[in-house]
Amino acid sequence: MYNMDAAMVGIGQGKLLVTPLQMAMVGSAVANDGIMMKPYLVDSVERANGTVISETQIKSLGKVLDYDTAGFLKELMVGSVEAGTSVRASIRGIQVAGKTGTAENETNKTHSWFVGFAPAERAEICVAVILEYDGTTGGSTAAPIGGNVMKKYLETVGKN
């Protein structure tokens, strides 16, 4: 990678390649005071009568941010939802943390991103939304989707 490429990647542009899962893991590490957890798809498997056959053991992948850095990023992400580009991800009565992105690519139609978690102080859900080639900004399209997903989840588990 050349110096110009490194500079572009440093601001989330150029040759940077990430998946929504990777970005959700980054967001959850910020929410989790810098500790990144191993992702999993199935929480538990139960028989028809409700007996649990197996349960996923939650595992840490390690500390990827120090506590103060994670706290500072969380503060910035809360600010982005309260009065910045992520405001359309807000949920009434719940403090949400989020970050939008508008990624350029090989076409003239940008990718719209949003990564966020809620509640900000004790996150129960973290989401990553990407709308490929939609040509809008993350704040206008991806953030509202992320906010709606988090809101629905929190309503479903009875926290909102």
N, C-alpha and C positions, 0 to 999 in steps of 0.2 A: 504494500500500500504506500502510495506517495504521500508527502506531507499534506497536500491539498485534499487528498482522499480522507486522511485522518481528521483533518479539520472539519470536513463535511459530515463525517460519521459522528463526530463529537457533538454536533447540533441536531443529530437525528436525520440527516440527509445523505445523499450520495449512495455509497455501496453498503449501507446498513441494511441487513436482512434479519427480521425477527418475525416470530409467529405470534398470534394472539395469545396462545398459552404462555409463551415466554414473557410477554408483557404483563399478563395476569400474575405470573409468578413474581415479577419485579414489583408490581403494585402491592401484592400481598406481603412481600418482604418489608416494604415501607410501613405497611399497616402493622406488621408483627415486630416492630422495633429493630429491624435489620436482619431478622432470621428468615431464611428462605426454606419453605417446606416442600417436601416431595409431593408432586401432584398425584392424584388418583381418581379413578372414574367411578368406582363402586364403594359406597360406605359400608354396606353390609348385605349379606344374603340371608333371606329368611325362608322357612318353610311356610306353607299355606296357613298353618295354625299360629304363626308368629314366632316360632322358635328360631333363634339366630343360629345359622349354620357356620357362618364365618364373618369376621369383622376386620376391616382394614386397620392396620396399625399405623398411626400417624408418625411420620419420620421427618426429621430436620435434615436439610442438605447443608446446613451450616450458616454461619453469620456472614452476610455479604455486605452489610453496612454497619458502621458503628451506631450506637444508640442515639447520639446527638445528631448525626447526619440524617438518620431515619426520621427523627422528630422534626427536624427542620424541613425536610421534604414533605412530611405530612402536613405541617403548618402551611406551606406554600400551596399544597393541593387543596386544602380546605379553603384557602383564600381564592383559589381559582374557581371554586364552586360558589362561594359567597358573592364574589364581585369580579370575576374574570371570564375567561373563555369557556369555562365549564359550567356556567350558571344554569344552563338548561338541563343539567343532571340533578338539580336540587330536589330534595324530598321534604315536604312540609313536616316540621317537627323532628327531623333527623339531620344531624350534621354529616355531610357527605364530603369526601376528599376525592379530587379528580384532576386529570390532566388531559387536555386535548392535543391533537396533532393533525397536521395537514401535510401529507407526504407526497412530494413530487415523485414522478416516475418517468418512464420512457415515453409517455403520452402527454397530452395536454389536459388530462382528466386526473386530478389528484385523488389520493386515498384519504379518507377521513377516519381518524382514530379517536378513541376515548378509552382511558384506563381509570378506574375509580373503585372506591370501597366505602362501605357504610356499616354501621355508624363509625364515624371517623375515629373516635376514641377507643372503641372496642369492636373492631370490624368483625362482621359475621359473613360478609360476602364481598368478593372482589370480582370485577368484570373487566373484560377487554373487548372492545367493539371495533371492528374495522369494516368500512364500506369501500371496497376496492373500486377504483375508477369512477367514483360517483361525481367528482368534480366540484365538491363543496368543501366546507371547512369542518373540522372535527367538532367545533362548538355548535354548529348549526344542525348537524344530522346525527353524528355518532353519540354525542353527549346525551341528548334526550332519550335515545335508545338505551344507553347504559343506565341512566336514571330510572327509566321505567322497569328495566329488568331487576334492579336492586329493590325498587319499591315493591314490586310484585313478590319477590322472594321474602322480604321482611313482613309483608302482609300475610303470606302463606304460612310462615312459621310463627305468626302471632306476635311479632315484635313491634308492629306499627299500628 
